[in-house]
Amino acid sequence: MNPQTRDRLMGVTCATLTTALYKRGLRNVFLRGVGPVDWKGRNMVGPAFTLRYIPAREDRNGLDVFRNPDHPQRVAIETCPEGHVLVIDSRMDATAASAGDILVRRLMKRGGEGVVTDGGFRDSPAIGRLGIPAYHQRPSAPTNLVNNEAVEINGPIGCGGVAVFPGDVIVGDGEGVAVIPAHLADEIAEEAEEMTRFETFVAEQVDAGRSITGIYPPTDPSVSGEYAAWRDAARG
């Protein structure tokens, strides 16, 4: 992805991004029920690389399937491109794990930017101690095979009730995960950066005792001039 776009998205919140996307008519962009295993103090930003699970069937999902080097879950970990976010469709079901700390550790060592599931992770305390951002619904100790069969890599999926297409830009912050359609990423990042800058100005004004009336939203015509002067001064 565009390095400047990535840098911009590192400095904005999912709240700001969802507002920018809402202006374009996109309402369903924030994964439901998904949060950080352990907040790393920085955003997760990268293109989506996807993995889809279906409900497990007992005659197909014994422990021996993991001996197969072509098992889709293992292949996804070993082929997710550097800088990408592995997004797993677990059907919003956390009754069994989507993955554990060894697989997430391997993804991190290969340069993955992060991992997201709308199910749960096992070994979640260990995953939380890793340097890679990880997002899930809740901890889930049972092995993945209890309830999941991995069937497709890098196709369209649903995760947390949101459509995710390969290459869509995934942003995770301390609250959760937002999905930006790939073709909108550059303009959304630029707009969100400016929105963030304006909200910093507003926060300073509120801290100084100013009412939000007329400034948030900026319905008072004088606010644009005040903001421009503040922004120019901040840039030096």
Residue pairs with C-beta under 8 A, 6 or more apart in sequence:
1 46
1 47
1 83
1 169
1 185
2 185
2 186
4 189
5 169
5 185
5 186
5 189
5 190
6 45
6 46
8 189
8 190
8 192
8 193
9 17
9 43
9 45
9 169
9 171
9 180
9 185
9 189
9 192
10 42
10 43
10 45
11 43
11 193
11 196
12 43
12 171
12 189
12 192
12 193
12 195
12 196
13 173
13 175
13 196
14 30
14 171
14 172
14 173
14 175
14 176
14 177
14 178
15 175
16 192
16 195
16 196
16 199
17 29
17 171
17 178
17 180
17 188
17 192
18 29
18 30
18 178
19 195
20 188
20 191
20 192
20 195
21 29
21 178
21 180
21 184
21 188
24 184
26 181
28 161
28 162
28 163
29 162
29 178
29 179
29 180
30 160
30 162
30 176
30 177
30 178
30 179
31 116
31 118
31 135
31 159
31 160
31 161
31 162
31 176
31 177
31 178
31 179
32 92
32 118
32 160
32 161
32 162
33 92
33 118
33 137
33 160
34 116
34 117
34 118
34 135
34 136
34 137
34 159
34 160
34 176
34 177
35 135
35 136
35 137
35 175
35 176
36 133
36 134
36 135
36 172
36 174
36 176
37 121
37 124
37 127
37 128
37 134
37 135
37 136
38 127
38 128
38 129
38 134
39 174
40 131
40 133
42 133
43 171
43 172
43 173
44 85
44 113
44 114
44 133
44 135
44 170
44 171
44 172
44 173
44 177
45 113
45 169
45 170
45 171
45 172
46 83
46 84
46 85
46 113
46 114
46 169
46 170
47 81
47 83
47 84
47 85
47 166
47 167
47 168
47 169
47 170
47 182
48 84
48 85
48 87
48 164
48 165
48 166
48 167
48 168
48 169
48 170
48 179
49 76
49 80
49 81
49 84
49 85
49 86
49 87
49 153
49 154
49 166
50 86
50 87
50 88
50 89
50 152
50 153
50 154
50 155
50 156
50 157
50 159
50 164
50 165
50 166
51 72
51 73
51 76
51 86
51 87
51 88
51 89
51 150
51 152
51 153
51 154
51 157
52 88
52 89
52 150
52 151
52 152
52 153
52 155
52 157
53 88
53 89
53 90
53 91
53 98
53 119
53 148
53 149
53 150
53 151
54 91
54 148
54 149
54 151
55 91
55 147
55 148
55 149
56 96
56 145
56 146
56 147
56 148
56 149
57 149
60 149
61 145
61 148
61 149
62 145
63 143
63 145
65 71
65 145
66 74
66 145
68 74
69 75
71 150
72 150
72 151
72 152
72 153
73 99
73 103
73 144
73 150
74 103
75 153
76 86
76 150
76 153
77 86
77 99
77 103
77 106
77 107
77 110
78 106
78 110
79 153
80 86
80 107
80 110
80 112
82 110
82 111
82 112
83 111
83 112
83 113
84 112
84 113
85 112
85 113
85 114
85 115
85 116
85 170
85 172
86 107
86 112
86 114
86 115
86 116
87 115
87 116
87 117
87 157
87 159
87 164
87 170
88 98
88 99
88 115
88 116
88 117
88 118
88 119
88 157
88 159
89 118
89 157
89 158
89 159
89 164
90 98
90 117
90 118
90 119
90 120
90 148
90 159
91 118
91 119
91 158
92 118
92 119
92 137
92 160
92 161
93 118
93 119
93 147
94 119
94 120
94 136
94 137
94 138
94 140
95 140
95 142
95 146
95 147
96 119
96 120
96 140
96 142
96 143
96 144
96 145
96 146
96 147
96 148
97 119
97 120
97 121
97 122
97 140
97 141
97 142
97 143
97 144
98 117
98 119
98 120
98 121
98 136
98 140
98 144
98 148
99 115
99 117
99 121
99 122
99 144
100 121
100 122
100 123
100 127
100 144
101 121
101 122
101 123
101 126
101 127
101 130
102 123
104 115
104 121
104 127
104 130
104 132
104 134
105 130
107 115
107 132
108 130
108 131
108 132
112 132
113 132
113 133
114 132
114 133
114 134
114 135
114 170
114 172
115 132
115 133
115 134
115 135
116 134
116 135
116 136
116 159
116 170
116 172
116 177
117 135
117 136
117 137
117 159
118 136
118 137
118 159
118 160
118 161
119 136
119 137
119 140
119 148
120 136
120 137
120 138
120 139
120 140
121 127
121 134
121 136
121 139
121 140
122 139
122 140
122 141
122 142
122 143
122 144
124 136
124 139
127 134
128 134
133 172
135 172
135 176
135 177
154 166
155 166
156 163
156 164
156 165
156 166
157 163
157 164
158 164
160 177
162 179
163 179
164 170
164 179
165 181
165 182
167 182
168 179
168 180
168 181
168 182
169 179
169 180
169 181
169 182
169 185
170 177
170 178
170 179
170 180
171 177
171 178
171 179
171 180
172 178
180 188
180 189
197 231
197 234
198 218
198 227
201 226
201 227
201 230
201 231
202 212
202 215
202 216
204 230
205 215
206 212
206 216
214 220
214 223
215 223
218 224
218 227
